[in-house]
């Protein structure tokens, strides 16, 4: 039977790239065409995404990436997730009368990491000059780009709040007091001026490519960029998601001493593939835990869009995410029992917990000496829903409206003709997170909202610790073939990636068909974003699963919420086959992601 897809299965031998915005895809592929490699293309596209999807990421955000570099012959993780400031202690926040870290504003900020991460990748693995990497983004910020309708909607919804509480954001996003129109050209001249000045200062400071990139890193953390950030934070107090006004905690030492870095990936073998994810400072290992649990079921014999498949995958997701809530955090500060959580012995025990009906309980594994961490998960999940409206700019950029068809964050995947491949999920510093830093054209992030103020837990707030982010790119390898994939979507990222991967591996779906197929996800566990509530048993599905599947899931006890068609997930993927062929696919949802290859 022939299965039609929304877009062609793009194949070639030269290179392939997919991002969540067509302009970034075009820029990245243009870099490949001019002789750049996958790292050059990723960096150039990444900076363009900051400009054209400003409601989903920005220069003050964060960046994890997983990549295979042919020159090194290995697969590694780039961690550009900034840490909590030195002054960020639970006591400091409680002194402000807070029991949770707000989802927006200056108290929610950690050290911005994305810029340093992109520069590190460019320095060590790219070939472009600093100017060449930044010029496409500078051009779109200076001359304008067609503003996405959803970005215009976000700005319109927040315009009154900006005008009243965040005037620097009002100046940037509603210039002259006018709301930007969907699809009209929109410019950010202050951001263009920031990057232009940075390039010029770096070029004046050094003559060779690497030295100029190093100069740019130094200027960002110690030069005029840092001075503008620190100057603003010295006096600023702004209204945040708590409804009160607070200042920020970032210091000169925080900015000047932090660096992005590399680390080994966390790996799991499944169905002949080796999957690589970030460490437990991100949620990436939950995908591996879910796969380890599902290894004991004959998924290939099930209808990939049927009741039994959806039920089993959902229950495995619940168990994996329960462990995320109990045991994940920054391994530089906590002993994370990841080897145990990924072991077959542990997975077998978790597998036995899956029955024919949906569980409505939070069920983290009980690990000797860590039972208190599991109890905390159960207690937090019992919190009642938050009453009243959330203050402007709160929480994750658009996940509160996910079922209305919006996404969050951005993603890119790229493979070149030499065999290099990159998967990256930049995020943070979106226009809703905090006020624009005057003169810079971008704002800081709100990633600290992922910390708990209760001490003694792996995800507890502490100076120098990385928040347990949801950002989770994936790279998989099998017999010389490499596959990079990911999606925006907060807590849903690994859920949608899991479903996509399983349908490819067990049911023969092609890359694009697997992306087009109806998706689902659980909201059963604690949200990573303020106000951090759980919705036990909730299962969000696209109607394409069919009435019979949806009715069967309800009979099993799932609290099913049917989302609008084509509203879940923004998956993109590229593959480089062992024979040198490349392949790319991108979601049709939201009608903006694009895959290019030849």
Backbone torsions as a table, in degrees:
resi	resn	phi	psi	omega
1	UNK	NA	132.8	179.5
2	UNK	-84.1	134.4	179.2
3	UNK	-114.1	121.2	-179.8
4	UNK	-87.0	143.8	178.6
5	UNK	-115.6	162.3	-178.9
6	UNK	-68.8	-25.0	-178.8
7	UNK	-141.1	158.8	-178.4
8	UNK	-70.2	154.8	169.9
9	UNK	-74.3	100.5	-174.5
10	UNK	-75.0	126.0	-179.5
11	UNK	-136.0	154.2	176.0
12	UNK	-175.4	-162.6	178.2
13	UNK	-131.2	-9.6	-173.9
14	UNK	-85.9	-51.8	-177.9
15	UNK	178.1	163.7	179.8
16	UNK	-148.5	146.3	-177.9
17	UNK	-150.4	142.3	175.5
18	UNK	-142.2	133.0	175.3
19	UNK	-137.3	174.7	-178.6
20	UNK	-84.2	7.0	175.0
21	UNK	-146.7	133.1	-174.5
22	UNK	-61.3	-32.5	180.0
23	UNK	-67.0	-41.7	177.2
24	UNK	-65.1	-38.8	177.8
25	UNK	-62.5	-43.8	-179.7
26	UNK	-64.1	-42.6	178.8
27	UNK	-63.0	-47.7	-179.0
28	UNK	-61.3	-42.9	179.8
29	UNK	-69.6	-31.9	174.8
30	UNK	-61.2	-36.4	176.2
31	UNK	-63.0	-43.7	177.0
32	UNK	-60.6	-42.9	-179.0
33	UNK	-61.1	-32.3	-178.1
34	UNK	-88.4	9.9	175.1
35	UNK	100.7	-0.6	176.8
36	UNK	-71.5	161.6	179.0
37	UNK	-99.3	-174.6	-175.7
38	UNK	-61.6	-34.0	-179.1
39	UNK	-71.1	-41.7	174.8
40	UNK	-58.0	-47.1	-178.2
41	UNK	-63.6	-40.5	179.9
42	UNK	-63.7	-43.5	-178.6
43	UNK	-65.2	-48.6	-179.5
44	UNK	-61.4	-44.7	178.8
45	UNK	-65.4	-38.2	-179.7
46	UNK	-61.3	-42.1	178.2
47	UNK	-69.1	-34.2	176.7
48	UNK	-66.0	-39.1	178.6
49	UNK	-59.7	-33.0	177.1
50	UNK	-62.7	-31.1	-177.8
51	UNK	-84.8	-45.0	-170.9
52	UNK	-89.4	-15.5	173.2
53	UNK	-125.0	61.0	-172.7
54	UNK	-70.1	-17.4	177.3
55	UNK	-82.8	-1.5	-175.4
56	UNK	-125.5	-15.5	175.4
57	UNK	-169.4	165.8	-179.5
58	UNK	-163.7	173.4	-177.9
59	UNK	-60.9	-24.3	-179.8
60	UNK	-89.1	13.0	-175.2
61	UNK	-93.8	-148.0	-173.0
62	UNK	-136.8	170.3	-171.3
63	UNK	-157.6	115.9	161.8
64	UNK	-105.8	145.0	175.4
65	UNK	-143.5	149.3	172.4
66	UNK	-122.3	133.7	-173.6
67	UNK	-146.5	154.5	170.5
68	UNK	-116.1	120.8	178.3
69	UNK	-106.6	119.3	-177.7
70	UNK	-58.0	-40.2	-177.7
71	UNK	-60.4	-35.1	-180.0
72	UNK	-90.0	-23.2	-180.0
73	UNK	72.2	22.5	-178.4
74	UNK	-147.0	172.4	179.8
75	UNK	-114.0	130.3	-176.7
76	UNK	-137.7	168.9	176.6
77	UNK	-107.8	134.4	167.2
78	UNK	-96.2	118.8	176.6
79	UNK	-104.4	107.9	174.0
80	UNK	-118.6	40.9	174.8
81	UNK	-93.5	110.9	-178.4
82	UNK	-66.1	156.3	-176.8
83	UNK	-96.3	167.3	175.9
84	UNK	-68.5	145.2	178.5
85	UNK	-61.8	161.2	179.2
86	UNK	-60.7	-31.4	-178.1
87	UNK	-86.0	-0.2	-174.2
88	UNK	-86.2	94.0	175.4
89	UNK	-122.9	154.7	175.5
90	UNK	-54.3	-38.6	-179.4
91	UNK	-62.6	-37.1	-179.8
92	UNK	-64.3	-39.7	180.0
93	UNK	-74.4	-38.2	179.0
94	UNK	-66.6	-29.1	176.1
95	UNK	-64.3	-21.3	175.9
96	UNK	-87.4	3.9	-179.0
97	UNK	81.2	21.6	-175.3
98	UNK	-105.3	140.7	172.6
99	UNK	-105.1	-16.9	174.7
100	UNK	-136.0	152.8	176.5
101	UNK	-76.3	129.6	-178.7
102	UNK	-59.1	155.0	-179.4
103	UNK	-84.5	0.7	178.3
104	UNK	-152.4	175.1	176.7
105	UNK	88.5	-175.6	-169.7
106	UNK	-78.3	-28.1	177.6
107	UNK	-70.4	-18.0	-178.5
108	UNK	-87.5	4.5	-171.7
109	UNK	-91.3	136.2	166.9
110	UNK	-110.7	177.5	-179.0
111	UNK	-60.9	127.6	178.2
112	UNK	-65.6	133.3	-173.4
113	UNK	-119.7	-19.1	-170.4
114	UNK	-60.0	-44.8	-175.8
115	UNK	-61.2	-48.2	-178.2
116	UNK	-63.8	-35.9	178.0
117	UNK	-63.6	-46.6	178.8
118	UNK	-62.8	-39.6	179.9
119	UNK	-65.8	-39.3	179.2
120	UNK	-63.6	-43.1	178.8
121	UNK	-63.5	-42.3	179.1
122	UNK	-64.6	-44.3	-178.3
123	UNK	-61.3	-47.3	-170.6
124	UNK	-86.3	-26.5	-171.6
125	UNK	-129.7	-13.2	-178.7
126	UNK	-92.7	-179.9	177.6
127	UNK	-127.8	-15.6	-178.1
128	UNK	-69.6	154.3	169.8
129	UNK	-76.9	165.4	176.5
130	UNK	-56.7	-45.7	-178.5
131	UNK	-63.0	-44.5	-179.6
132	UNK	-62.4	-37.4	-179.0
133	UNK	-69.3	-33.9	-174.2
134	UNK	-95.6	-18.3	-173.5
135	UNK	-59.7	-41.5	177.6
136	UNK	-59.4	-42.7	178.5
137	UNK	-66.3	-40.9	177.6
138	UNK	-60.3	-42.4	-179.8
139	UNK	-61.2	-45.6	179.9
140	UNK	-69.1	-34.8	177.9
141	UNK	-70.8	-37.4	-178.4
142	UNK	-77.7	-47.2	-171.4
143	UNK	-96.7	-13.9	177.5
144	UNK	101.2	158.7	176.8
145	UNK	-142.2	153.4	178.0
146	UNK	-64.2	116.0	-174.3
147	UNK	-71.5	126.4	177.9
148	UNK	-56.8	136.8	178.4
149	UNK	-54.0	-37.9	-179.5
150	UNK	-70.0	-31.7	174.2
151	UNK	-66.7	-41.3	177.6
152	UNK	-62.7	-39.1	178.1
153	UNK	-64.3	-42.5	178.6
154	UNK	-61.1	-45.6	-179.5
155	UNK	-63.8	-43.4	-179.9
156	UNK	-61.3	-40.4	-179.8
157	UNK	-67.5	-29.6	-177.7
158	UNK	-98.8	-6.1	-174.9
159	UNK	-54.5	-46.4	178.3
160	UNK	-61.0	-39.5	178.6
161	UNK	-64.9	-44.8	178.1
162	UNK	-58.5	-47.2	-176.5
163	UNK	-61.1	-34.7	-175.8
164	UNK	-86.7	-38.8	-169.3
165	UNK	-118.5	-30.7	-176.4
166	UNK	-124.0	73.2	-174.0
167	UNK	-61.0	-31.5	178.3
168	UNK	-66.9	-32.4	174.8
169	UNK	-70.8	-38.8	177.2
170	UNK	-60.8	-40.6	-179.6
171	UNK	-63.7	-37.1	-177.5
172	UNK	-78.2	-46.4	-169.5
173	UNK	-96.0	-18.2	174.6
174	UNK	-130.2	65.0	-175.7
175	UNK	-57.9	131.3	-177.8
176	UNK	70.1	12.5	180.0
177	UNK	82.3	4.1	-177.2
178	UNK	-97.4	140.8	175.3
179	UNK	-74.7	133.8	176.9
180	UNK	-68.5	144.9	-178.8
181	UNK	-92.5	141.8	176.0
182	UNK	-56.3	136.3	176.8
183	UNK	70.0	-1.9	173.8
184	UNK	-80.4	155.3	178.3
185	UNK	-64.3	132.7	-179.7
186	UNK	-130.8	129.9	-177.9
187	UNK	-117.8	156.3	173.4
188	UNK	-128.6	79.1	-173.5
189	UNK	-61.6	-31.4	179.3
190	UNK	-65.6	-40.5	177.8
191	UNK	-66.8	-41.8	177.2
192	UNK	-59.0	-41.1	179.7
193	UNK	-67.4	-35.9	178.0
194	UNK	-61.9	-51.4	-178.6
195	UNK	-67.3	-37.0	178.8
196	UNK	-62.9	-45.9	179.0
197	UNK	-63.6	-40.8	-179.4
198	UNK	-61.9	-44.4	178.9
199	UNK	-62.9	-45.4	-177.6
200	UNK	-64.5	-41.0	179.2
201	UNK	-67.7	-39.1	178.7
202	UNK	-65.9	-39.4	178.9
203	UNK	-68.1	-32.8	178.0
204	UNK	-73.5	-24.3	-176.2
205	UNK	-86.4	-19.8	-175.0
206	UNK	-153.0	165.1	-176.5
207	UNK	-111.8	-27.1	-177.5
208	UNK	-102.1	164.7	-172.1
209	UNK	-57.7	-52.9	-176.2
210	UNK	-64.3	-43.1	-179.4
211	UNK	-63.9	-35.4	178.2
212	UNK	-69.4	-37.9	176.4
213	UNK	-64.4	-41.7	177.4
214	UNK	-63.9	-37.3	177.6
215	UNK	-64.5	-39.2	178.4
216	UNK	-63.2	-42.2	177.0
217	UNK	-59.8	-43.0	-178.7
218	UNK	-66.3	-40.9	179.6
219	UNK	-63.6	-39.5	-179.7
220	UNK	-64.6	-42.6	-173.4
221	UNK	-91.5	-17.8	-177.6
222	UNK	-131.2	-18.1	-174.3
223	UNK	-91.2	-143.2	-172.0
224	UNK	-64.4	-30.4	178.5
225	UNK	-64.8	-51.0	178.8
226	UNK	-61.5	-39.7	179.9
227	UNK	-62.4	-39.9	178.5
228	UNK	-65.9	-41.6	179.0
229	UNK	-63.4	-50.1	-177.3
230	UNK	-67.5	-36.2	177.6
231	UNK	-62.4	-40.3	178.3
232	UNK	-68.4	-45.6	-176.8
233	UNK	-68.6	-19.0	-178.2
234	UNK	-61.7	-29.8	-176.5
235	UNK	-127.6	-14.6	-171.6
236	UNK	-72.0	136.0	166.9
237	UNK	-136.6	121.6	-173.5
238	UNK	-129.7	153.1	176.5
239	UNK	-67.8	135.8	179.3
240	UNK	-126.3	-165.1	-174.9
241	UNK	-64.5	-18.0	177.4
242	UNK	-75.0	-14.5	-176.6
243	UNK	90.8	-5.5	178.6
244	UNK	-113.5	167.7	-179.9
245	UNK	-96.1	132.8	178.6
246	UNK	-139.1	155.8	174.1
247	UNK	-94.7	-177.8	-179.2
248	UNK	-104.0	172.2	-174.6
249	UNK	-118.8	-6.4	-178.2
250	UNK	-61.7	137.0	179.3
251	UNK	-116.7	172.1	177.4
252	UNK	-60.7	-41.3	-179.7
253	UNK	-66.1	-37.3	177.7
254	UNK	-56.5	-48.6	-176.7
255	UNK	-71.2	-40.8	-171.0
256	UNK	-78.2	-27.0	-172.3
257	UNK	-99.0	-14.3	-176.9
258	UNK	-80.4	145.1	176.3
259	UNK	-138.5	144.5	167.5
260	UNK	-69.4	161.5	-178.3
261	UNK	-158.1	176.0	179.3
262	UNK	-108.1	154.8	175.1
263	UNK	-156.5	162.6	178.6
264	UNK	-66.8	153.8	174.5
265	UNK	-81.5	162.3	169.0
266	UNK	-94.5	134.6	-168.9
267	UNK	-125.7	151.6	171.8
268	UNK	-147.6	138.2	174.5
269	UNK	-92.2	132.0	-178.7
270	UNK	-149.6	122.8	175.4
271	UNK	50.5	39.9	178.4
272	UNK	88.1	-9.6	179.3
273	UNK	-100.1	148.2	167.5
274	UNK	-108.2	118.5	-178.5
275	UNK	-101.0	137.5	-179.4
276	UNK	-113.9	132.4	177.6
277	UNK	-135.5	170.9	174.3
278	UNK	-69.4	169.8	173.0
279	UNK	-70.9	-179.1	-175.2
280	UNK	-75.2	6.1	166.1
281	UNK	-73.6	-12.7	169.2
282	UNK	-116.7	172.3	-178.8
283	UNK	-86.2	0.5	-173.4
284	UNK	-47.1	-42.3	-178.8
285	UNK	-61.9	-13.4	177.4
286	UNK	-64.9	-33.9	177.0
287	UNK	-62.8	-40.9	179.2
288	UNK	-67.4	-40.8	177.7
289	UNK	-62.6	-42.5	179.1
290	UNK	-62.8	-41.6	177.8
291	UNK	-63.3	-41.4	179.1
292	UNK	-60.5	-39.2	177.7
293	UNK	-67.1	-43.6	-174.3
294	UNK	-74.6	-11.8	178.3
295	UNK	-57.9	-23.4	-176.8
296	UNK	-87.3	5.2	-178.9
297	UNK	-118.0	149.3	178.2
298	UNK	-87.0	74.6	-176.5
299	UNK	-64.8	-30.1	-178.3
300	UNK	-64.5	-22.1	179.2
301	UNK	-85.8	-4.4	-176.5
302	UNK	-99.1	154.6	171.3
303	UNK	-67.8	118.9	-176.0
304	UNK	-66.2	-9.4	175.4
305	UNK	-121.7	20.1	-175.9
306	UNK	-101.0	172.7	-174.4
307	UNK	-59.5	-48.0	-175.4
308	UNK	-64.4	-44.1	178.5
309	UNK	-60.1	-50.1	-177.9
310	UNK	-61.5	-42.4	-179.3
311	UNK	-62.3	-49.9	-177.1
312	UNK	-63.4	-45.5	-179.6
313	UNK	-63.2	-41.7	179.7
314	UNK	-62.9	-43.6	-179.7
315	UNK	-67.4	-36.0	175.0
316	UNK	-64.8	-40.6	177.5
317	UNK	-59.9	-44.7	-179.5
318	UNK	-59.0	-43.2	-178.9
319	UNK	-67.5	-42.1	179.7
320	UNK	-65.1	-43.2	-178.7
321	UNK	-71.0	-28.5	174.4
322	UNK	-62.2	-39.7	176.0
323	UNK	-68.7	-36.2	174.8
324	UNK	-55.3	-47.1	-177.6
325	UNK	-64.6	-34.3	-176.2
326	UNK	-84.3	-38.6	-162.6
327	UNK	-123.3	-9.2	-177.5
328	UNK	-86.6	146.4	176.4
329	UNK	177.3	-168.5	-177.6
330	UNK	-74.9	112.9	-178.1
331	UNK	-68.2	-11.4	174.9
332	UNK	-72.5	-17.4	-176.8
333	UNK	-119.1	-17.9	-176.3
334	UNK	-134.9	150.7	174.7
335	UNK	-83.4	102.0	-178.2
336	UNK	-94.5	120.2	-174.8
337	UNK	-79.1	57.0	-170.8
338	UNK	-68.8	-39.3	178.9
339	UNK	-58.6	-40.4	179.3
340	UNK	-68.2	-43.9	-177.7
341	UNK	-64.2	-27.6	-178.6
342	UNK	-97.9	1.9	-177.4
343	UNK	-74.9	152.9	178.7
344	UNK	-65.7	-36.3	179.0
345	UNK	-60.2	-45.9	179.8
346	UNK	-67.2	-43.9	-179.1
347	UNK	-60.6	-37.7	179.8
348	UNK	-62.5	-39.9	177.2
349	UNK	-66.5	-39.6	178.3
350	UNK	-67.0	-38.3	-179.3
351	UNK	-58.7	-37.4	-177.8
352	UNK	-68.9	-14.1	178.7
353	UNK	-78.5	-14.6	-177.3
354	UNK	-82.9	119.2	178.1
355	UNK	-114.4	-170.6	-177.8
356	UNK	-74.3	-14.9	-178.0
357	UNK	-112.5	157.3	179.1
358	UNK	-71.1	134.7	173.6
359	UNK	-84.1	138.1	176.2
360	UNK	-105.6	7.6	-177.5
361	UNK	-102.4	153.1	170.0
362	UNK	-85.8	123.0	-171.1
363	UNK	-130.2	66.3	172.4
364	UNK	-66.3	151.5	177.0
365	UNK	-66.0	146.1	178.8
366	UNK	-94.0	103.4	-178.6
367	UNK	-98.7	133.4	-178.2
368	UNK	-53.4	129.5	-179.7
369	UNK	82.1	-4.3	-178.8
370	UNK	-125.4	17.4	-176.9
371	UNK	-59.8	-30.3	-179.6
372	UNK	-64.4	-30.0	178.4
373	UNK	-69.5	-37.9	176.5
374	UNK	-67.2	-40.6	179.3
375	UNK	-62.2	-37.4	-179.6
376	UNK	-62.9	-35.7	178.1
377	UNK	-62.9	-45.9	-179.3
378	UNK	-63.1	-42.0	-178.9
379	UNK	-66.5	-42.8	-179.1
380	UNK	-66.9	-35.6	-178.2
381	UNK	-66.4	-16.2	179.4
382	UNK	-86.5	-0.7	178.0
383	UNK	-57.7	139.7	176.9
384	UNK	-73.0	158.1	175.4
385	UNK	-58.1	150.7	178.9
386	UNK	-73.7	132.0	178.7
387	UNK	-86.5	150.8	175.5
388	UNK	81.5	-179.1	-176.8
389	UNK	-88.2	154.8	177.9
390	UNK	-89.0	140.3	-179.6
391	UNK	-66.0	158.4	-175.9
392	UNK	-57.7	143.9	175.7
393	UNK	76.5	12.8	-170.7
394	UNK	-83.0	155.2	167.7
395	UNK	67.5	-158.3	178.3
396	UNK	-71.4	152.1	-167.1
397	UNK	-55.9	-46.8	-176.1
398	UNK	-143.0	10.7	-176.6
399	UNK	-65.9	-25.0	177.8
400	UNK	-61.6	-21.3	-178.3
401	UNK	-112.4	24.4	-173.8
402	UNK	-55.7	-43.0	-176.3
403	UNK	-71.4	-10.3	173.7
404	UNK	-88.7	4.2	171.5
405	UNK	101.2	17.2	-179.1
406	UNK	-106.6	156.5	178.8
407	UNK	-116.7	-164.9	175.4
408	UNK	-150.6	163.5	175.0
409	UNK	62.8	-177.4	177.1
410	UNK	-137.1	168.1	179.0
411	UNK	-152.3	152.2	174.2
412	UNK	-147.2	148.5	174.3
413	UNK	-136.0	140.7	-179.5
414	UNK	-150.6	140.2	175.2
415	UNK	-132.5	139.4	-179.9
416	UNK	-112.0	177.5	-174.1
417	UNK	-73.5	-12.0	179.8
418	UNK	-91.5	-9.5	179.1
419	UNK	106.1	-1.3	174.3
420	UNK	-72.2	145.7	179.4
421	UNK	-148.7	140.6	-175.4
422	UNK	-134.9	137.4	169.9
423	UNK	-127.4	124.3	-174.9
424	UNK	-138.2	142.9	179.0
425	UNK	-127.7	78.9	177.9
426	UNK	-69.9	149.2	179.7
427	UNK	-161.7	-174.5	176.0
428	UNK	75.1	163.1	-179.7
429	UNK	66.1	24.5	177.0
430	UNK	-71.4	160.4	-171.3
431	UNK	-63.3	-18.9	179.3
432	UNK	-83.9	-10.1	-167.0
433	UNK	-79.6	-43.6	-179.0
434	UNK	-162.8	170.2	-176.7
435	UNK	-64.7	148.1	173.6
436	UNK	-61.6	134.8	174.7
437	UNK	-71.3	118.6	-177.0
438	UNK	-52.5	131.1	177.4
439	UNK	88.9	-14.5	-177.8
440	UNK	-102.2	-28.3	-179.8
441	UNK	82.3	8.4	175.0
442	UNK	-143.5	163.9	-177.9
443	UNK	-114.3	174.2	176.9
444	UNK	-88.0	179.4	-174.8
445	UNK	-94.9	177.5	176.4
446	UNK	-130.2	32.4	-172.9
447	UNK	-70.3	-19.5	-179.1
448	UNK	-64.4	-17.4	179.4
449	UNK	-60.5	-13.4	-179.3
450	UNK	-83.7	-9.4	175.2
451	UNK	-79.9	153.3	168.0
452	UNK	-97.6	146.3	174.9
453	UNK	-86.1	-13.5	172.7
454	UNK	-70.9	129.1	-176.0
455	UNK	-83.9	162.7	174.7
456	UNK	87.6	8.5	178.7
457	UNK	-113.4	154.4	-179.1
458	UNK	-57.8	-29.7	-179.7
459	UNK	-101.8	20.8	177.7
460	UNK	-73.7	147.8	177.1
461	UNK	-65.6	141.1	173.9
462	UNK	-168.2	149.2	-179.9
463	UNK	-56.7	133.0	176.0
464	UNK	81.0	2.0	-178.5
465	UNK	-92.1	147.5	175.3
466	UNK	-84.6	133.1	172.7
467	UNK	-66.2	148.1	178.7
468	UNK	-77.0	92.1	-174.2
469	UNK	-76.1	160.1	174.7
470	UNK	-92.5	-4.8	-173.9
471	UNK	-72.3	126.1	-164.8
472	UNK	-153.6	75.4	173.3
473	UNK	-67.7	164.0	-178.8
474	UNK	-135.8	141.8	170.7
475	UNK	-132.6	129.8	-179.0
476	UNK	-124.6	147.0	-176.5
477	UNK	-132.7	143.1	177.8
478	UNK	-156.4	110.4	174.0
479	UNK	55.0	40.1	179.8
480	UNK	90.3	-10.1	174.2
481	UNK	-90.7	138.3	178.6
482	UNK	-127.3	139.9	-174.1
483	UNK	-130.1	122.9	177.4
484	UNK	-112.6	132.2	-179.7
485	UNK	-155.5	164.2	179.2
486	UNK	175.4	-179.6	-178.8
487	UNK	-161.1	149.0	162.7
488	UNK	-65.0	170.2	173.2
489	UNK	134.4	16.8	175.0
490	UNK	54.0	-128.3	-179.4
491	UNK	-61.8	-18.4	-177.6
492	UNK	-84.9	-10.8	-172.0
493	UNK	-55.5	-52.8	-178.2
494	UNK	-73.2	-22.3	176.9
495	UNK	-69.2	-48.7	-179.4
496	UNK	-67.6	-38.5	177.2
497	UNK	-63.0	-40.3	179.4
498	UNK	-60.2	-49.0	-179.0
499	UNK	-60.8	-44.8	179.9
500	UNK	-59.9	-47.9	-177.5
501	UNK	-65.5	-42.7	-179.5
502	UNK	-62.3	-40.4	-179.7
503	UNK	-67.7	-32.8	175.8
504	UNK	-70.1	-46.0	-173.0
505	UNK	-72.7	-42.7	-171.5
506	UNK	-98.6	-19.4	-172.2
507	UNK	-125.1	5.3	174.2
508	UNK	72.8	16.2	176.6
509	UNK	-65.6	138.4	169.9
510	UNK	-72.6	170.0	-176.4
511	UNK	-58.5	-47.5	-177.7
512	UNK	-72.1	-40.1	179.0
513	UNK	-61.5	-40.2	178.7
514	UNK	-65.0	-34.5	176.3
515	UNK	-69.0	-40.2	-177.6
516	UNK	-71.2	-26.0	-173.3
517	UNK	-63.2	151.8	-177.5
518	UNK	-62.7	136.8	-175.7
519	UNK	-106.2	168.6	176.6
520	UNK	-154.3	161.2	174.2
521	UNK	-158.8	160.0	179.4
522	UNK	-99.9	143.9	171.2
523	UNK	-116.3	22.2	-173.5
524	UNK	-63.2	-37.5	-170.6
525	UNK	-94.3	176.1	-178.9
526	UNK	-63.2	130.5	175.1
527	UNK	-67.5	146.1	176.3
528	UNK	-79.4	-10.5	-173.5
529	UNK	-114.2	146.3	177.3
530	UNK	-52.1	134.8	7.9
531	UNK	-93.6	24.0	165.1
532	UNK	64.5	38.1	-178.4
533	UNK	-95.4	150.4	174.2
534	UNK	-101.7	153.5	176.2
535	UNK	-127.5	82.0	-172.1
536	UNK	-52.7	129.5	175.6
537	UNK	80.3	-5.8	-176.1
538	UNK	-71.3	130.6	178.9
539	UNK	-129.8	117.1	-179.7
540	UNK	-97.2	127.3	-176.8
541	UNK	-131.0	152.2	169.7
542	UNK	-84.7	146.2	-175.4
543	UNK	-64.5	-17.2	179.8
544	UNK	-62.0	-15.1	175.3
545	UNK	-64.2	-22.6	176.4
546	UNK	96.9	152.4	-176.2
547	UNK	-62.8	-38.3	-177.5
548	UNK	-64.9	-44.2	179.0
549	UNK	-63.8	-44.9	-178.0
550	UNK	-64.4	-42.3	178.3
551	UNK	-64.0	-40.3	179.3
552	UNK	-64.5	-38.6	178.0
553	UNK	-65.6	-37.7	176.8
554	UNK	-66.6	-38.3	177.0
555	UNK	-62.7	-31.2	178.5
556	UNK	-77.3	-6.1	176.8
557	UNK	103.1	2.2	175.8
558	UNK	-70.9	138.4	176.8
559	UNK	-89.7	86.6	-168.2
560	UNK	-82.1	130.9	171.3
561	UNK	-116.9	121.4	-178.1
562	UNK	-90.9	116.2	179.1
563	UNK	-82.2	164.3	173.4
564	UNK	-61.5	156.8	177.4
565	UNK	-59.0	147.2	175.3
566	UNK	54.5	43.3	-175.7
567	UNK	-118.2	-8.5	-175.3
568	UNK	-111.7	130.0	171.8
569	UNK	86.6	147.5	173.4
570	UNK	-136.7	55.6	-174.9
571	UNK	-67.0	140.8	166.8
572	UNK	-134.8	158.4	-177.9
573	UNK	-159.9	148.8	168.6
574	UNK	-134.4	151.5	178.0
575	UNK	-135.9	138.6	170.2
576	UNK	-116.2	114.6	-176.7
577	UNK	-76.4	160.8	-179.1
578	UNK	-61.3	-26.6	-179.9
579	UNK	-85.9	3.8	178.2
580	UNK	97.9	-10.3	175.4
581	UNK	-67.5	149.7	174.6
582	UNK	-121.1	155.6	-176.7
583	UNK	-143.6	150.1	179.1
584	UNK	-149.0	150.3	178.8
585	UNK	-150.3	151.8	179.6
586	UNK	-148.6	149.0	-175.8
587	UNK	-68.8	144.7	171.3
588	UNK	-83.5	-10.9	-177.7
589	UNK	-64.5	137.7	-175.1
590	UNK	69.4	-7.5	172.8
591	UNK	55.0	48.0	176.8
592	UNK	-142.8	-24.6	177.3
593	UNK	-69.5	151.4	-177.5
594	UNK	-150.1	138.6	175.3
595	UNK	-111.6	139.0	-180.0
596	UNK	-134.7	139.0	176.3
597	UNK	-165.7	157.5	175.0
598	UNK	-154.9	NA	NA
